[in-house]
Amino acid sequence: MKKWFVLMAICLAFAQVGSAQIKMNGFVRPYTAVNLHAPNNYMIMEEKASITTTLSGSDARGVFVLDTWYHHLTQTANWDLTEAYVDLFFENADLRIGKQQVVWGKADGIPINDIVCPWNLQDFILQDFDDIRIGLNMVKANYYFSFVNLEALWIPKFHPMELAQSGPWVFSLPDTLNLPLETPGGLDNLPVSISYHQPVLPADKLGNSEFGFRLYGFNLGFDWALSYLDAWDDVPALSEKQLYASLTPAGMVPDSIGIWQAYNRMKMVGFNFSRPVLTGVLRAEGGYFTGKQFGLDGINLDSTGATIGPFSVTKPYAQYMVGWDQNWKSWLNLSGQYIEQRILDYDTAIQNDEINRLVSLLVRGGFMNETLQYQILALGNLDYEDALMRTMLTYNYSDGVRLILGADFLIAGKNSTTFRQFDFGRFDQNDNAYLKVIYSF
Amino acid sequence: MYKTKLFLTLSLLSTLIFAETGLEIMERLDNQPTPDNVKATLTMTLVNKRGQTRSRTIQRFQKEYKTGEFSNKSLIFFLEPADERGTGFLQWNYAEAGKDDDQWLYLPALGREKRIAATEKSSEFMGTDFTYDDMGDRDINKYSYTLMGEENLGDEACWKIEALAKDKSQAYQKLIYWISKEKIQPLQMYFFDKRGDQVKTLTFSEYKKIDGFWMAMQMHMVNSRKQHQTSLSMKDVDLKTVQDDNLFTIRLLKRGIQ
């Protein structure tokens, strides 16, 4: 289906832009990262080449982005057509069909309204913005009225968030659970192993497609947007727990737990705006989610020893952000954000915490007419008290050649037993330094 | 002898009576006919103190509005270097005096436009010695002017005018202009910072009259503090094509020009 969709997009592009102007650009990027903790293992050693081909006509355009990698550590090569779409331009409307990335929202680095395209967390959240979003096959239409614009999108097939399956950035969940059991000596905690089962993707059928709308404009100095998305949650929620027991002389003793997860349908209503105020720019964004499922703690057994539900509960959920950008000089630009994620109508049996608060501070600037640029990003969780600090120094060696030297520090706080997208503490042994050389053409 | 004295006195009086003030000359400069529509390709060559060069090429579209809410709108796309390609900058200048511009920057890697505060106009324009402010029109109401005298720059007779910022929010507290008396166009500018030090010198050269409008095909900015300079040359100038209003929108900023 995916290949057919991409092939259709390519054919459409060539048909539309028969007398097209063809442009190619891209980059080659060797990238090596080493763990700062002994024994200083290499974490990344790869070459990436990306080629963007654009075929432009007067009222249409075809764009193909082909990325290829060679990973030295696994000695594997792979490629991906990360975007492949056709643009059709009309007087008051644009239509984009094919594999594409969609960006909604005003928040930097934290998806609140920006949840159309799932994230690729193969390298946690440390990839570049254009690498971290997974392009989706979709149809996106924009209609431009005089003071307001409307965007509508339809995604025929769900694609979940991608997590690392191996390597240093695997989100490993607890492999044992201490189960409180009645023993001759009283109540005792019995460690029981956990086996996780991969969630099953929703069936490929029309009824499982995703769609959304966005109304946006510029009025009274505000860039604003209202959005609605009816989609699958990118993160699966607990759907079932099964307790397995073995017959022993002492009777039935639990020895393992099977955990199943499932993707759930949810709806998001969001808003965002930005506006210059005094000497800076104020940004705000919020999203209200319904249909989001949250796993429940504990195991309830019936008289036969079988697990009984419910295993998860549906609760409304809200995320909101307020941010401020302040640019003083070319060598000092600051951007701060406060983000709060809150489960509404909270139930204490829910595995996730009721409130999750994040703060971010980005400091960046350039020297020597942007020949040398620095960037420091600090992202911290106020509740789990863990943090990520990214430091980066870019030297623009010549036109099109950049050397990037950076280091990422992950600071541990309180442990969390459930999945968190910004779980920095989980990877506190992954502090790393890296070097990228990028040749753009 | 008496007649000569009388002639000199009358000449001096007439000069005093009929001489233009600095403000009047600047108003003449400001009122010079400017093209309603501009499309041009600009190449900026950056030279550091060791003589190393880098270059940026941009395509610029500008539209002037004689009536209504806007003074002008401009849209800039980066063509070179390759790693900046696709970056766009949209600016709306308002007719209302004192009203801040609206500005948006589109970075392809970010995938969305980003609002920029008007105060960022004092930032360097993509690493050049020009600021965002230098790239746009300067509001003459934000400075007070004094005619310092007349000087020749090369073969051209110029008025030398000092401009002092009316408030401290301006990036440059003092400017000195050399305005060509023949063309009523600037030939040179000195820029002074808040401490009164001269930080930049801008020279305009290779003026050409295109479709009835004077256009400086070369501009050269020297940043004496950084010992860095930027040469800006203009080509493919098109003043005839009427730029569509829809060009100066976020839609086109994100989409780019075909």
Interface residues (C-beta under 8 A of the other chain):
Chain A: Q21 N25 F27 S56 G57 S58 R61 D87 F89 D94 Q101 V103 G105 D128 F129 D130 R133 N142 Y144 N149 F218 G221 D223 S274 R275 P276 T279 G280 V281 R283 D325 Q326 N327 K329 S330 G366 M368 N369 E370 T371 N396 S398 D399 G400 R402 I438 S440 F441
Chain B: L46 N48 R54 S55 E80 P81 A82 D83 R85 D100 D102 W104 P108 A109 L110 G111 R112 E113 R115 I116 A117 A118 T119 E120 S122 S123 E124 M126 G127 T128 D129 K226 H228 N246 T249 I250 R251 R255 Q258
